[in-house]
């Protein structure tokens, strides 16, 4: 996902239209706009996924006295 988002940003910086970027990246125009707006708001950290993946642990460690 990071590579695809970076590709969208690069194509935008090169002056390509949103419609053409969506066509090249096989996604919607709204998604391209969201990626660009998120980059402008949050910087390069927005290119990386926010999720951590995996299931949260369901146990607790015993307390040590």
N, C-alpha and C positions, 0 to 999 in steps of 0.2 A: 504494500500500500504506500509506503513512503516513497518508493521510486515513482509511482504513478502520480502522486501529488506533486513531487518535485518536477516531473515532466510537464505538468499543467502550468506550474509557475514559470518554468523556463520558456515555454511556448508563449505565454502571456507577455513575458518580458521582451520577447523578440517581436512583439507587435501582432501576433496572430489573434484573430477574433475568437470570441467565446464559442461561437457556433462551430468554427473549424477545429478548435481544441477539443470540444465534445466529440466531434466526429473522429478525430485521430485517436483519442483516449477511450473510445467506445463507452461513453458515459453521457449523462444529461448535461444540458447547459446550466441548470440550477446547481448541480454538483460542482462544476467548474467554478461558478461564481462563489459558492460556499468556500471552496479551497482558497481562492484568491483573497476573499474577505477575511478569512481566518488568518492567513499569512500576514495581512496588513495589520490585524488587531494584535496577534500574539507572537509574531516573528517566526523564526525557523522552527521553534518548538512545536508549532501547529502541524508540521509535516509528519510528526511521529504519532503513532496510535496512542490513544489515551487508556485503553484497556490493558489490564495486566494478564489476563487469560487465566484459565484454570479455576477450579472451585476453591472457595474460601475454606480454610481449615475448620473442622467442626469439633475439635478437641481443645482442651486447655492443658498446659503444662502444670504438673503438681508444684505447689509452692514449697520452697526449701526453707527449713527453720533456721 
